[in-house]
């Protein structure tokens, strides 16, 4: 059960990052480095979720 809760938590954070990336991209003077960092964080969360699902 704890694994399922962790996956849900990571999924929520992943979704939040997706919305933050979309919001940043709408600004005309967005910071590409910040967006790149957000995308890396999002990918790391996705990889962690996949790893937990395989256990």
BARO-258450 format. One record per atom (N, C-alpha, C, CB): residue number from 1; x, y, z; residue in three letters. Coordinates in pm, 1 decimal. Glycine has a CB too. Layout:
BEGIN
<atom><nr>NUM</nr><px>X</px><py>Y</py><pz>Z</pz><rest>ALA</rest></atom>
...
// end
This chain:
BEGIN
<atom><nr>1</nr><px>81.3</px><py>-119.3</py><pz>0.0</pz><rest>UNK</rest></atom>
<atom><nr>1</nr><px>0.0</px><py>0.0</py><pz>0.0</pz><rest>UNK</rest></atom>
<atom><nr>1</nr><px>85.9</px><py>126.0</py><pz>0.0</pz><rest>UNK</rest></atom>
<atom><nr>1</nr><px>-92.7</px><py>-0.4</py><pz>119.5</pz><rest>UNK</rest></atom>
<atom><nr>2</nr><px>196.6</px><py>124.5</py><pz>72.0</pz><rest>UNK</rest></atom>
<atom><nr>2</nr><px>283.5</px><py>241.8</py><pz>79.2</pz><rest>UNK</rest></atom>
<atom><nr>2</nr><px>340.9</px><py>274.6</py><pz>-58.3</pz><rest>UNK</rest></atom>
<atom><nr>2</nr><px>397.1</px><py>218.8</py><pz>180.3</pz><rest>UNK</rest></atom>
<atom><nr>3</nr><px>366.6</px><py>172.1</py><pz>-137.7</pz><rest>UNK</rest></atom>
<atom><nr>3</nr><px>419.5</px><py>194.7</py><pz>-272.1</pz><rest>UNK</rest></atom>
<atom><nr>3</nr><px>315.7</px><py>265.0</py><pz>-358.3</pz><rest>UNK</rest></atom>
<atom><nr>3</nr><px>462.0</px><py>61.6</py><pz>-337.1</pz><rest>UNK</rest></atom>
<atom><nr>4</nr><px>191.0</px><py>223.5</py><pz>-346.9</pz><rest>UNK</rest></atom>
<atom><nr>4</nr><px>83.9</px><py>287.5</py><pz>-423.7</pz><rest>UNK</rest></atom>
<atom><nr>4</nr><px>69.4</px><py>434.5</py><pz>-386.4</pz><rest>UNK</rest></atom>
<atom><nr>4</nr><px>-48.7</px><py>214.7</py><pz>-401.2</pz><rest>UNK</rest></atom>
<atom><nr>5</nr><px>79.8</px><py>463.5</py><pz>-258.2</pz><rest>UNK</rest></atom>
<atom><nr>5</nr><px>69.5</px><py>603.0</py><pz>-212.0</pz><rest>UNK</rest></atom>
<atom><nr>5</nr><px>185.8</px><py>684.4</py><pz>-265.1</pz><rest>UNK</rest></atom>
<atom><nr>5</nr><px>65.9</px><py>610.1</py><pz>-57.6</pz><rest>UNK</rest></atom>
<atom><nr>6</nr><px>303.8</px><py>625.9</py><pz>-265.5</pz><rest>UNK</rest></atom>
<atom><nr>6</nr><px>422.7</px><py>696.5</py><pz>-316.9</pz><rest>UNK</rest></atom>
<atom><nr>6</nr><px>406.8</px><py>723.7</py><pz>-467.0</pz><rest>UNK</rest></atom>
<atom><nr>6</nr><px>552.4</px><py>613.0</py><pz>-290.3</pz><rest>UNK</rest></atom>
<atom><nr>7</nr><px>356.1</px><py>627.3</py><pz>-540.7</pz><rest>UNK</rest></atom>
<atom><nr>7</nr><px>335.3</px><py>645.5</py><pz>-685.0</pz><rest>UNK</rest></atom>
<atom><nr>7</nr><px>234.1</px><py>757.0</py><pz>-709.9</pz><rest>UNK</rest></atom>
<atom><nr>7</nr><px>287.1</px><py>513.4</py><pz>-750.8</pz><rest>UNK</rest></atom>
<atom><nr>8</nr><px>127.1</px><py>761.2</py><pz>-630.0</pz><rest>UNK</rest></atom>
<atom><nr>8</nr><px>27.5</px><py>869.0</py><pz>-643.8</pz><rest>UNK</rest></atom>
<atom><nr>8</nr><px>90.3</px><py>1004.8</py><pz>-614.3</pz><rest>UNK</rest></atom>
<atom><nr>8</nr><px>-92.5</px><py>844.7</py><pz>-549.4</pz><rest>UNK</rest></atom>
<atom><nr>9</nr><px>170.5</px><py>1010.0</py><pz>-509.1</pz><rest>UNK</rest></atom>
<atom><nr>9</nr><px>237.8</px><py>1135.5</py><pz>-473.1</pz><rest>UNK</rest></atom>
<atom><nr>9</nr><px>328.9</px><py>1182.2</py><pz>-586.1</pz><rest>UNK</rest></atom>
<atom><nr>9</nr><px>319.3</px><py>1118.1</py><pz>-343.3</pz><rest>UNK</rest></atom>
<atom><nr>10</nr><px>406.5</px><py>1090.3</py><pz>-640.6</pz><rest>UNK</rest></atom>
<atom><nr>10</nr><px>496.0</px><py>1124.4</py><pz>-751.8</pz><rest>UNK</rest></atom>
<atom><nr>10</nr><px>416.4</px><py>1167.0</py><pz>-873.9</pz><rest>UNK</rest></atom>
<atom><nr>10</nr><px>586.6</px><py>1005.5</py><pz>-786.9</pz><rest>UNK</rest></atom>
<atom><nr>11</nr><px>303.9</px><py>1100.4</py><pz>-898.1</pz><rest>UNK</rest></atom>
<atom><nr>11</nr><px>217.6</px><py>1135.9</py><pz>-1010.6</pz><rest>UNK</rest></atom>
<atom><nr>11</nr><px>162.4</px><py>1276.2</py><pz>-996.1</pz><rest>UNK</rest></atom>
<atom><nr>11</nr><px>103.5</px><py>1036.7</py><pz>-1023.1</pz><rest>UNK</rest></atom>
<atom><nr>12</nr><px>124.9</px><py>1313.2</py><pz>-874.0</pz><rest>UNK</rest></atom>
<atom><nr>12</nr><px>75.7</px><py>1448.2</py><pz>-849.3</pz><rest>UNK</rest></atom>
<atom><nr>12</nr><px>184.4</px><py>1551.7</py><pz>-873.7</pz><rest>UNK</rest></atom>
<atom><nr>12</nr><px>23.1</px><py>1460.4</py><pz>-706.8</pz><rest>UNK</rest></atom>
<atom><nr>13</nr><px>305.2</px><py>1523.6</py><pz>-825.9</pz><rest>UNK</rest></atom>
<atom><nr>13</nr><px>416.0</px><py>1616.2</py><pz>-848.3</pz><rest>UNK</rest></atom>
<atom><nr>13</nr><px>449.4</px><py>1626.0</py><pz>-997.1</pz><rest>UNK</rest></atom>
<atom><nr>13</nr><px>540.0</px><py>1571.8</py><pz>-768.9</pz><rest>UNK</rest></atom>
<atom><nr>14</nr><px>441.1</px><py>1512.3</py><pz>-1068.1</pz><rest>UNK</rest></atom>
<atom><nr>14</nr><px>466.8</px><py>1508.6</py><pz>-1211.9</pz><rest>UNK</rest></atom>
<atom><nr>14</nr><px>365.7</px><py>1597.1</py><pz>-1284.8</pz><rest>UNK</rest></atom>
<atom><nr>14</nr><px>460.2</px><py>1362.9</py><pz>-1265.1</pz><rest>UNK</rest></atom>
<atom><nr>15</nr><px>239.6</px><py>1585.1</py><pz>-1246.9</pz><rest>UNK</rest></atom>
<atom><nr>15</nr><px>133.8</px><py>1665.2</py><pz>-1307.0</pz><rest>UNK</rest></atom>
<atom><nr>15</nr><px>153.7</px><py>1814.1</py><pz>-1277.8</pz><rest>UNK</rest></atom>
<atom><nr>15</nr><px>-2.7</px><py>1619.3</py><pz>-1255.8</pz><rest>UNK</rest></atom>
<atom><nr>16</nr><px>191.7</px><py>1844.9</py><pz>-1155.5</pz><rest>UNK</rest></atom>
<atom><nr>16</nr><px>216.9</px><py>1983.8</py><pz>-1117.1</pz><rest>UNK</rest></atom>
<atom><nr>16</nr><px>330.0</px><py>2042.9</py><pz>-1202.4</pz><rest>UNK</rest></atom>
<atom><nr>16</nr><px>252.3</px><py>1992.8</py><pz>-966.4</pz><rest>UNK</rest></atom>
<atom><nr>17</nr><px>435.8</px><py>1965.5</py><pz>-1221.5</pz><rest>UNK</rest></atom>
<atom><nr>17</nr><px>547.1</px><py>2013.0</py><pz>-1304.8</pz><rest>UNK</rest></atom>
<atom><nr>17</nr><px>502.2</px><py>2036.1</py><pz>-1448.8</pz><rest>UNK</rest></atom>
<atom><nr>17</nr><px>663.2</px><py>1912.3</py><pz>-1301.7</pz><rest>UNK</rest></atom>
<atom><nr>18</nr><px>417.0</px><py>1948.4</py><pz>-1500.3</pz><rest>UNK</rest></atom>
<atom><nr>18</nr><px>365.8</px><py>1964.5</py><pz>-1636.7</pz><rest>UNK</rest></atom>
<atom><nr>18</nr><px>291.3</px><py>2096.8</py><pz>-1650.1</pz><rest>UNK</rest></atom>
<atom><nr>18</nr><px>273.1</px><py>1846.9</py><pz>-1674.4</pz><rest>UNK</rest></atom>
<atom><nr>19</nr><px>208.1</px><py>2127.1</py><pz>-1552.4</pz><rest>UNK</rest></atom>
<atom><nr>19</nr><px>132.9</px><py>2252.8</py><pz>-1556.1</pz><rest>UNK</rest></atom>
<atom><nr>19</nr><px>226.4</px><py>2373.1</py><pz>-1543.2</pz><rest>UNK</rest></atom>
<atom><nr>19</nr><px>27.6</px><py>2255.6</py><pz>-1444.1</pz><rest>UNK</rest></atom>
<atom><nr>20</nr><px>327.4</px><py>2359.5</py><pz>-1459.4</pz><rest>UNK</rest></atom>
<atom><nr>20</nr><px>423.2</px><py>2468.8</py><pz>-1442.9</pz><rest>UNK</rest></atom>
<atom><nr>20</nr><px>501.7</px><py>2492.8</py><pz>-1572.2</pz><rest>UNK</rest></atom>
<atom><nr>20</nr><px>519.7</px><py>2438.1</py><pz>-1327.1</pz><rest>UNK</rest></atom>
<atom><nr>21</nr><px>539.6</px><py>2386.1</py><pz>-1640.8</pz><rest>UNK</rest></atom>
<atom><nr>21</nr><px>610.2</px><py>2398.8</py><pz>-1768.6</pz><rest>UNK</rest></atom>
<atom><nr>21</nr><px>521.3</px><py>2469.7</py><pz>-1870.5</pz><rest>UNK</rest></atom>
<atom><nr>21</nr><px>653.0</px><py>2259.5</py><pz>-1821.9</pz><rest>UNK</rest></atom>
<atom><nr>22</nr><px>395.9</px><py>2427.2</py><pz>-1879.6</pz><rest>UNK</rest></atom>
<atom><nr>22</nr><px>302.4</px><py>2490.0</py><pz>-1973.4</pz><rest>UNK</rest></atom>
<atom><nr>22</nr><px>284.4</px><py>2638.6</py><pz>-1942.6</pz><rest>UNK</rest></atom>
<atom><nr>22</nr><px>166.5</px><py>2418.8</py><pz>-1969.0</pz><rest>UNK</rest></atom>
<atom><nr>23</nr><px>273.9</px><py>2671.0</py><pz>-1813.5</pz><rest>UNK</rest></atom>
<atom><nr>23</nr><px>256.6</px><py>2810.5</py><pz>-1772.5</pz><rest>UNK</rest></atom>
<atom><nr>23</nr><px>380.1</px><py>2893.6</py><pz>-1809.2</pz><rest>UNK</rest></atom>
<atom><nr>23</nr><px>229.7</px><py>2819.0</py><pz>-1620.7</pz><rest>UNK</rest></atom>
<atom><nr>24</nr><px>497.9</px><py>2838.1</py><pz>-1786.6</pz><rest>UNK</rest></atom>
<atom><nr>24</nr><px>622.5</px><py>2908.0</py><pz>-1819.8</pz><rest>UNK</rest></atom>
<atom><nr>24</nr><px>634.7</px><py>2931.5</py><pz>-1970.5</pz><rest>UNK</rest></atom>
<atom><nr>24</nr><px>743.5</px><py>2827.9</py><pz>-1769.3</pz><rest>UNK</rest></atom>
<atom><nr>25</nr><px>595.2</px><py>2831.8</py><pz>-2048.2</pz><rest>UNK</rest></atom>
<atom><nr>25</nr><px>608.3</px><py>2844.6</py><pz>-2193.6</pz><rest>UNK</rest></atom>
<atom><nr>25</nr><px>516.2</px><py>2951.3</py><pz>-2251.5</pz><rest>UNK</rest></atom>
<atom><nr>25</nr><px>579.4</px><py>2711.6</py><pz>-2259.9</pz><rest>UNK</rest></atom>
<atom><nr>26</nr><px>410.5</px><py>2984.0</py><pz>-2179.9</pz><rest>UNK</rest></atom>
<atom><nr>26</nr><px>318.0</px><py>3086.9</py><pz>-2228.1</pz><rest>UNK</rest></atom>
<atom><nr>26</nr><px>374.8</px><py>3227.3</py><pz>-2213.1</pz><rest>UNK</rest></atom>
<atom><nr>26</nr><px>186.4</px><py>3077.4</py><pz>-2153.9</pz><rest>UNK</rest></atom>
<atom><nr>27</nr><px>472.9</px><py>3243.7</py><pz>-2124.7</pz><rest>UNK</rest></atom>
<atom><nr>27</nr><px>533.8</px><py>3376.4</py><pz>-2108.0</pz><rest>UNK</rest></atom>
<atom><nr>27</nr><px>629.0</px><py>3404.8</py><pz>-2223.5</pz><rest>UNK</rest></atom>
<atom><nr>27</nr><px>608.9</px><py>3386.2</py><pz>-1972.6</pz><rest>UNK</rest></atom>
<atom><nr>28</nr><px>619.9</px><py>3522.5</py><pz>-2282.6</pz><rest>UNK</rest></atom>
<atom><nr>28</nr><px>706.6</px><py>3554.9</py><pz>-2396.0</pz><rest>UNK</rest></atom>
<atom><nr>28</nr><px>855.0</px><py>3555.1</py><pz>-2359.8</pz><rest>UNK</rest></atom>
<atom><nr>28</nr><px>668.5</px><py>3689.6</py><pz>-2452.0</pz><rest>UNK</rest></atom>
<atom><nr>29</nr><px>887.9</px><py>3590.1</py><pz>-2236.8</pz><rest>UNK</rest></atom>
<atom><nr>29</nr><px>1028.5</px><py>3596.5</py><pz>-2196.1</pz><rest>UNK</rest></atom>
<atom><nr>29</nr><px>1062.4</px><py>3482.4</py><pz>-2100.5</pz><rest>UNK</rest></atom>
<atom><nr>29</nr><px>1059.5</px><py>3732.1</py><pz>-2130.0</pz><rest>UNK</rest></atom>
<atom><nr>30</nr><px>1018.3</px><py>3361.6</py><pz>-2134.7</pz><rest>UNK</rest></atom>
<atom><nr>30</nr><px>1045.4</px><py>3249.1</py><pz>-2045.4</pz><rest>UNK</rest></atom>
<atom><nr>30</nr><px>1194.5</px><py>3214.8</py><pz>-2045.1</pz><rest>UNK</rest></atom>
<atom><nr>30</nr><px>962.6</px><py>3126.3</py><pz>-2087.1</pz><rest>UNK</rest></atom>
<atom><nr>31</nr><px>1236.5</px><py>3153.6</py><pz>-1936.4</pz><rest>UNK</rest></atom>
<atom><nr>31</nr><px>1376.8</px><py>3115.4</py><pz>-1917.8</pz><rest>UNK</rest></atom>
<atom><nr>31</nr><px>1395.9</px><py>2970.4</py><pz>-1964.2</pz><rest>UNK</rest></atom>
<atom><nr>31</nr><px>1420.0</px><py>3132.1</py><pz>-1767.8</pz><rest>UNK</rest></atom>
<atom><nr>32</nr><px>1465.8</px><py>2951.1</py><pz>-2074.5</pz><rest>UNK</rest></atom>
<atom><nr>32</nr><px>1484.3</px><py>2814.4</py><pz>-2126.1</pz><rest>UNK</rest></atom>
<atom><nr>32</nr><px>1557.4</px><py>2722.3</py><pz>-2027.6</pz><rest>UNK</rest></atom>
<atom><nr>32</nr><px>1561.4</px><py>2819.0</py><pz>-2256.9</pz><rest>UNK</rest></atom>
<atom><nr>33</nr><px>1648.7</px><py>2777.5</py><pz>-1948.7</pz><rest>UNK</rest></atom>
<atom><nr>33</nr><px>1720.6</px><py>2694.4</py><pz>-1852.6</pz><rest>UNK</rest></atom>
<atom><nr>33</nr><px>1627.5</px><py>2646.2</py><pz>-1741.6</pz><rest>UNK</rest></atom>
<atom><nr>33</nr><px>1838.7</px><py>2772.0</py><pz>-1792.6</pz><rest>UNK</rest></atom>
<atom><nr>34</nr><px>1538.5</px><py>2732.1</py><pz>-1698.8</pz><rest>UNK</rest></atom>
<atom><nr>34</nr><px>1441.2</px><py>2693.3</py><pz>-1595.2</pz><rest>UNK</rest></atom>
<atom><nr>34</nr><px>1347.7</px><py>2585.3</py><pz>-1649.3</pz><rest>UNK</rest></atom>
<atom><nr>34</nr><px>1358.9</px><py>2816.8</py><pz>-1547.1</pz><rest>UNK</rest></atom>
<atom><nr>35</nr><px>1303.3</px><py>2602.2</py><pz>-1771.0</pz><rest>UNK</rest></atom>
<atom><nr>35</nr><px>1214.6</px><py>2502.6</py><pz>-1832.1</pz><rest>UNK</rest></atom>
<atom><nr>35</nr><px>1287.4</px><py>2369.7</py><pz>-1847.8</pz><rest>UNK</rest></atom>
<atom><nr>35</nr><px>1163.0</px><py>2551.9</py><pz>-1969.4</pz><rest>UNK</rest></atom>
<atom><nr>36</nr><px>1413.4</px><py>2375.2</py><pz>-1887.4</pz><rest>UNK</rest></atom>
<atom><nr>36</nr><px>1492.6</px><py>2252.9</py><pz>-1899.8</pz><rest>UNK</rest></atom>
<atom><nr>36</nr><px>1505.4</px><py>2183.0</py><pz>-1765.2</pz><rest>UNK</rest></atom>
<atom><nr>36</nr><px>1631.7</px><py>2284.3</py><pz>-1956.5</pz><rest>UNK</rest></atom>
<atom><nr>37</nr><px>1527.2</px><py>2260.1</py><pz>-1660.1</pz><rest>UNK</rest></atom>
<atom><nr>37</nr><px>1537.1</px><py>2203.1</py><pz>-1525.7</pz><rest>UNK</rest></atom>
<atom><nr>37</nr><px>1405.6</px><py>2137.9</py><pz>-1484.4</pz><rest>UNK</rest></atom>
<atom><nr>37</nr><px>1576.5</px><py>2311.4</py><pz>-1424.4</pz><rest>UNK</rest></atom>
<atom><nr>38</nr><px>1294.2</px><py>2204.2</py><pz>-1511.7</pz><rest>UNK</rest></atom>
<atom><nr>38</nr><px>1162.9</px><py>2147.8</py><pz>-1479.4</pz><rest>UNK</rest></atom>
<atom><nr>38</nr><px>1139.6</px><py>2016.5</py><pz>-1554.4</pz><rest>UNK</rest></atom>
<atom><nr>38</nr><px>1051.6</px><py>2248.6</py><pz>-1513.4</pz><rest>UNK</rest></atom>
<atom><nr>39</nr><px>1179.6</px><py>2012.4</py><pz>-1680.5</pz><rest>UNK</rest></atom>
<atom><nr>39</nr><px>1162.0</px><py>1890.5</py><pz>-1760.4</pz><rest>UNK</rest></atom>
<atom><nr>39</nr><px>1247.6</px><py>1776.9</py><pz>-1706.3</pz><rest>UNK</rest></atom>
<atom><nr>39</nr><px>1197.1</px><py>1916.9</py><pz>-1907.5</pz><rest>UNK</rest></atom>
<atom><nr>40</nr><px>1367.9</px><py>1808.3</py><pz>-1659.5</pz><rest>UNK</rest></atom>
<atom><nr>40</nr><px>1453.9</px><py>1705.5</py><pz>-1601.0</pz><rest>UNK</rest></atom>
<atom><nr>40</nr><px>1391.9</px><py>1650.7</py><pz>-1472.8</pz><rest>UNK</rest></atom>
<atom><nr>40</nr><px>1594.4</px><py>1762.2</py><pz>-1572.4</pz><rest>UNK</rest></atom>
<atom><nr>41</nr><px>1335.8</px><py>1739.6</py><pz>-1391.7</pz><rest>UNK</rest></atom>
<atom><nr>41</nr><px>1268.8</px><py>1696.2</py><pz>-1269.0</pz><rest>UNK</rest></atom>
<atom><nr>41</nr><px>1150.9</px><py>1605.6</py><pz>-1301.5</pz><rest>UNK</rest></atom>
<atom><nr>41</nr><px>1221.6</px><py>1817.4</py><pz>-1187.3</pz><rest>UNK</rest></atom>
<atom><nr>42</nr><px>1075.4</px><py>1644.1</py><pz>-1403.2</pz><rest>UNK</rest></atom>
<atom><nr>42</nr><px>958.4</px><py>1567.1</py><pz>-1445.1</pz><rest>UNK</rest></atom>
<atom><nr>42</nr><px>999.6</px><py>1427.5</py><pz>-1492.5</pz><rest>UNK</rest></atom>
<atom><nr>42</nr><px>882.4</px><py>1641.2</py><pz>-1557.0</pz><rest>UNK</rest></atom>
<atom><nr>43</nr><px>1106.7</px><py>1421.0</py><pz>-1570.2</pz><rest>UNK</rest></atom>
<atom><nr>43</nr><px>1157.0</px><py>1292.7</py><pz>-1619.0</pz><rest>UNK</rest></atom>
<atom><nr>43</nr><px>1204.1</px><py>1205.2</py><pz>-1503.4</pz><rest>UNK</rest></atom>
<atom><nr>43</nr><px>1271.5</px><py>1314.4</py><pz>-1718.8</pz><rest>UNK</rest></atom>
<atom><nr>44</nr><px>1271.7</px><py>1264.7</py><pz>-1406.3</pz><rest>UNK</rest></atom>
<atom><nr>44</nr><px>1319.2</px><py>1189.3</py><pz>-1291.1</pz><rest>UNK</rest></atom>
<atom><nr>44</nr><px>1202.3</px><py>1128.8</py><pz>-1214.2</pz><rest>UNK</rest></atom>
<atom><nr>44</nr><px>1402.7</px><py>1279.1</py><pz>-1199.2</pz><rest>UNK</rest></atom>
<atom><nr>45</nr><px>1095.3</px><py>1206.6</py><pz>-1198.1</pz><rest>UNK</rest></atom>
<atom><nr>45</nr><px>975.9</px><py>1154.6</py><pz>-1130.3</pz><rest>UNK</rest></atom>
<atom><nr>45</nr><px>915.1</px><py>1038.9</py><pz>-1208.1</pz><rest>UNK</rest></atom>
<atom><nr>45</nr><px>871.8</px><py>1265.7</py><pz>-1111.8</pz><rest>UNK</rest></atom>
<atom><nr>46</nr><px>908.7</px><py>1053.6</py><pz>-1339.4</pz><rest>UNK</rest></atom>
<atom><nr>46</nr><px>851.0</px><py>948.1</py><pz>-1423.9</pz><rest>UNK</rest></atom>
<atom><nr>46</nr><px>932.8</px><py>819.2</py><pz>-1410.9</pz><rest>UNK</rest></atom>
<atom><nr>46</nr><px>845.4</px><py>993.7</py><pz>-1572.5</pz><rest>UNK</rest></atom>
<atom><nr>47</nr><px>1063.7</px><py>833.3</py><pz>-1413.6</pz><rest>UNK</rest></atom>
<atom><nr>47</nr><px>1151.2</px><py>715.1</py><pz>-1399.5</pz><rest>UNK</rest></atom>
<atom><nr>47</nr><px>1133.2</px><py>648.7</py><pz>-1264.1</pz><rest>UNK</rest></atom>
<atom><nr>47</nr><px>1298.4</px><py>754.3</py><pz>-1418.4</pz><rest>UNK</rest></atom>
<atom><nr>48</nr><px>1119.4</px><py>729.8</py><pz>-1158.6</pz><rest>UNK</rest></atom>
<atom><nr>48</nr><px>1099.2</px><py>673.4</py><pz>-1025.5</pz><rest>UNK</rest></atom>
<atom><nr>48</nr><px>966.1</px><py>600.6</py><pz>-1017.9</pz><rest>UNK</rest></atom>
<atom><nr>48</nr><px>1105.7</px><py>783.0</py><pz>-918.8</pz><rest>UNK</rest></atom>
<atom><nr>49</nr><px>861.5</px><py>657.0</py><pz>-1077.8</pz><rest>UNK</rest></atom>
<atom><nr>49</nr><px>730.9</px><py>590.3</py><pz>-1078.2</pz><rest>UNK</rest></atom>
<atom><nr>49</nr><px>740.0</px><py>455.9</py><pz>-1151.1</pz><rest>UNK</rest></atom>
<atom><nr>49</nr><px>623.9</px><py>680.6</py><pz>-1144.9</pz><rest>UNK</rest></atom>
<atom><nr>50</nr><px>808.5</px><py>454.0</py><pz>-1265.3</pz><rest>UNK</rest></atom>
<atom><nr>50</nr><px>821.0</px><py>329.8</py><pz>-1341.8</pz><rest>UNK</rest></atom>
<atom><nr>50</nr><px>898.3</px><py>225.4</py><pz>-1261.4</pz><rest>UNK</rest></atom>
<atom><nr>50</nr><px>891.1</px><py>356.1</py><pz>-1477.0</pz><rest>UNK</rest></atom>
<atom><nr>51</nr><px>1000.7</px><py>270.9</py><pz>-1192.6</pz><rest>UNK</rest></atom>
<atom><nr>51</nr><px>1080.3</px><py>178.4</py><pz>-1111.2</pz><rest>UNK</rest></atom>
<atom><nr>51</nr><px>996.6</px><py>118.0</py><pz>-999.4</pz><rest>UNK</rest></atom>
<atom><nr>51</nr><px>1202.2</px><py>249.9</py><pz>-1052.2</pz><rest>UNK</rest></atom>
<atom><nr>52</nr><px>915.3</px><py>200.3</py><pz>-934.2</pz><rest>UNK</rest></atom>
<atom><nr>52</nr><px>829.6</px><py>150.0</py><pz>-826.6</pz><rest>UNK</rest></atom>
<atom><nr>52</nr><px>723.0</px><py>54.0</py><pz>-878.4</pz><rest>UNK</rest></atom>
<atom><nr>52</nr><px>763.3</px><py>266.1</py><pz>-754.2</pz><rest>UNK</rest></atom>
<atom><nr>53</nr><px>674.0</px><py>77.5</py><pz>-996.2</pz><rest>UNK</rest></atom>
<atom><nr>53</nr><px>570.5</px><py>-10.3</py><pz>-1053.6</pz><rest>UNK</rest></atom>
<atom><nr>53</nr><px>627.5</px><py>-148.3</py><pz>-1085.4</pz><rest>UNK</rest></atom>
<atom><nr>53</nr><px>510.8</px><py>52.6</py><pz>-1181.4</pz><rest>UNK</rest></atom>
<atom><nr>54</nr><px>757.1</px><py>-156.0</py><pz>-1114.6</pz><rest>UNK</rest></atom>
<atom><nr>54</nr><px>819.5</px><py>-282.4</py><pz>-1151.3</pz><rest>UNK</rest></atom>
<atom><nr>54</nr><px>852.1</px><py>-368.3</py><pz>-1030.3</pz><rest>UNK</rest></atom>
<atom><nr>54</nr><px>944.8</px><py>-256.8</py><pz>-1230.3</pz><rest>UNK</rest></atom>
<atom><nr>55</nr><px>848.0</px><py>-309.4</py><pz>-910.4</pz><rest>UNK</rest></atom>
<atom><nr>55</nr><px>882.9</px><py>-388.1</py><pz>-791.4</pz><rest>UNK</rest></atom>
<atom><nr>55</nr><px>763.7</px><py>-461.5</py><pz>-736.2</pz><rest>UNK</rest></atom>
<atom><nr>55</nr><px>941.5</px><py>-299.3</py><pz>-684.1</pz><rest>UNK</rest></atom>
// end
